Amino acid sequence: MYTTFDRKPQFHLRNFVIEKTIWIPKEEFASMLGNPMEDKDFIADNKDLMYPDFYGIYHCLLVMAEGRTDGILIESDGYDYARYASYVPDATALSYPSLYAMNRKLADMVDFIVNERFRNITDESRRLSFEELESQIGIPVSGNTFLQDMLGKMLEERPEVLVMEMDAEGLTVRYQLEFRTVPTLADVMKLNEYSDIYLMHPKDVGFIPVSRVWNLDVGKKELERWGDIFNAKVKSIQRKGYGIEIELENISAERLQKFDCYLMVCEVKKSLLIQEMDM
């Protein structure tokens, strides 16, 4: 596989939309890689399709060649040559949006399975049914041997996975010991699937909705005040119907109660601010 490497690079990322895919002979494609500033008839014929819109999105051509998997994105800006261009090492998925979407969902499913090692930090393995995976990601893998085979190969390529066994109903994943380190509360909250997280304590402090902090107007300095909580190691994680229950190590019940009061005060302040804006 080939790509470009620039000395002291500055990456200027752009949103883009492929308006048309152009197929050219592989000899012309190779020549274009060597001389990208040359005028091209296919660029001149499709100038109207290439432009940056009001939102800064680049509307462009995807140029590919038979027998090659790489491609070039071109936004000519009204010229007959590739005034703006980006080399794509593997452009196959870009030329087929449905393939790109499927690849993305498969990658999301692998990430979900790998992150499941945090569900119960004392377990060496995790059993997941295809039904559960389908409900989480939206890919119908049950009975689809092709997708199951792809999923299995992708999991084998992840360093977190030690052994993966698959049957007709689902799969069992055993994780590498070095990747089963005890996470902090902040680690768990970074996982997108945990939308509702509640802190618990053996002394019964109630259910503290810690995930609510992201919806409140809380500054960085305020969060640092509670750094001992966010950086605390997770002692146990349990999935309930209403969300995730977490018990933290070395955090007292009194400290959690103060944090709960802080969240409630922030909630009241936010509610009053919204009422003032509506008046």
N, C-alpha and C positions, 0 to 999 in steps of 0.2 A: 504494500500500500504506500502511496506517495501523498505528500501534502507540501505546503509552502512553510518555510521558516524564515522570518524576517529578523534582522539584527535590531536590537533595541525597539521592539514593536510597541505600537500604540493601537489597541483594539477599539474600533468605533463600531459598536454593534448597531444594527438596523433591523427593524421589522420589515418583512418583505412578503409579497404575494406573487406567485408565479402565474403570469397571465397566459403563457403559452410555452410548450416544450418544442424545441427545434432539434431535429436529428440531422446530423451532417456526417459525411464520410470520415472515418477515423484518421485518414491522412490529413484532412483539413483541420480536424480537431487538434491533432498533434502540432500542426503548423501554428494554430491559433494560440496554443500554450506558449510557444516560443516567441510569437509576435502578436501580443494581444491588442496592440494599438492600430492594427491594420483595418482599413474600411472593409466591411462585409456586406454583400447584397442582402443577406437574410436579416441583418440588423437594420439596414435602410428600409426594407420592406415592412418592418414591424415597429418603426419608431413611435407610432402612436400608442403602442401598448406599454411603453417604458417611460416612467416618470415618478417623481416623489409627490405624494398627494399632500393635502392640507395637514394630515396628522403625522407626516414624516415617514409614512410607509412607502417603501420602494416597490413599485410595480415593475416586474422584470421578466426576462426570458430565461428559461433553463435550456442550455445547449448541451446536448449529449451526442455520443457517437456509438454506432453499432459495435458490439464486442467490447465495450468499455463500461465500467461502472461509475467512473467519475464524471463530473460535469462542471459547467461554468454558469454562474448567475450573472446576468448582464442588465444594467440599467444605463442606456446610452445617453440619456438626458438630451435627446433631440439630435444627436450626432450619428454618423454611420459606423462608428467603432465602439468598442467596449469602454466608454468613458468611466463608468463605475463597474467593477466586476469582483466576483468572489469565487475562488476555486473551492469545489466541494469534492472531497476524496471519494465519498460513496453517495452518489446522487440518486440511486435507484428508488429509494423510498420517496424522495421528493417528486419524482415523476409519476408516482402512483399514490395519491393522497390516502386511499383506503389502506394501502400497505403501511404507510407512515403511521396512521392511527392505530393499526393493529400492533405494530412494533412498540408504540408508546404504551399501550395498555399492557402488553406482555412485560415490559420493563417495570411498569407500576406494580404489577402482580409480584414480580420477583422482589422488588423493594419491600412490599408489604410482608412477604413471607420471611425475608431476612430480618425485618424489624420486629417480627413476632417473638424473637428471642428475649425481648424486654417484657413480654406479658407476665411471665413468671420466672424471675431470675434464678430460682433454685432448680428449674427443670433443664436437663441437658438436651431435650428434644421437644418438638411441637408437632402435634397431629392437626392437619387442616383438611377439611373436606372440600371437594370441588364446588359443592353448593355454597359454602361459606366464601370461597374465593370469588365465585361469580357474583355474589351479592355485594361484595366489597369493591370489585374492579369493573364488573360488567362484561367479562369475556366468557362465552359458553364453552368451557373446556371439557365438561362431562361428555364422554363418548367421542370426543374429537382427538384421535390418536396423534394427528399432526401437531396440534397445539400442545398436547401433553408432552410430546417428544421435544418440542422447542423449549417449553418451560423447564423440562428436566435438564437440558443441555445448558441453559442460561444459569440455572441454579448451581450446576457443577462448576461453572466459571467464577462463582462468587467465593472469595476467600473465607467468608464467615461460615460457609456450609462445609461440614465434615462429611456427612453421609446423607443421601436423599433416597428414600424408597417410595415408589409410587404404585398404586393399585387402581382398581376400577372406581373406587369411591373417593380417593383423595391421595394425600401424600404425607409422609412423616419425615421431618427434617431434624437432623442432629447437628448442633452447632459446634464450631471450634471453640475450645476452652478460652483462648485468648480474646475471643470476641464476645464472651459472655460475662464481661466485667460488669460490676454493679453500676447501673446508671444513676445520675443525679436527677432531681426533679426537673431541672432545666433540660436535660437530655430527653426525658420522656415527653415534655411539652413541645419539643421541636418536631415530634412525629405527627404528621398531619392528621392521622386517623383518630388521635385522641382529642376529641372536641370538648368533652365534658369530663373534667378531672376534679376529684374531691379528695381533700386531705382528711385523714382519720388519725385517731390516737387511742391507745388502750384505755385512757382515762375518760373517754367519751366527751369530746369537745364538739360533737355534732359533725355535720358535713360542711367542710369549708370549700367553696367553689373557686379553687385557685385559678382555673382556666379563664375565669371572668376578668382577670387582670388585663388581658389583652384588649378587651373592649372598653376599658376605662382610660381616662386621660391621665396616665401615670408617667411621669418623667423618669429619666435615667437615674437621677440622684435618689428619687423615691424608691426605685427598685433596688438600688444598692443598699438601702437601709435594711432590706429583707434578704440580702444575699446569702445569709446563713441558711435560709429556708430553700431558696432556689438551688443552692449548691449542695444541699444535703443529699446523702446517699439514700436510695430507695430501699426500704426494708422488705416491703411486700407490695404486690400489685394484684388486684382482683377486678375482674370485669363483672359489672352488674348491669341490670336492664336499663338503668338510668345513666350509666357512665362508668368511669374508672375510679376505683377506690385505691388510694395510696397511703401507706404508712412510711414515715421517714425515720431515719436513724438519728439519734442524739438531738432531737428537737423536742423541747418540753411542751406539755399541754398548755402551760401559761403563755409561752411564746406563740403558739398557734392561735390561741384565743385573741391575743393582741393583733395578730395578722388578720384574723377574721373581722375584728372591729374596724381595722383600717380599710378593708375592702368594702365594708358596709358604708363607711363615711364617704369613700370615693363614689359609691353608687348614688348616694343621696346628692352629692355635689353635682354629679352629671345630670341627674333628674331635674334639679333646680335650674341648671343652665339651659336645659332643653325647654323648660317652661318659660324662662325669660325670653328665649329666642322666638317662641310662638306668640308672645304677647304683642 
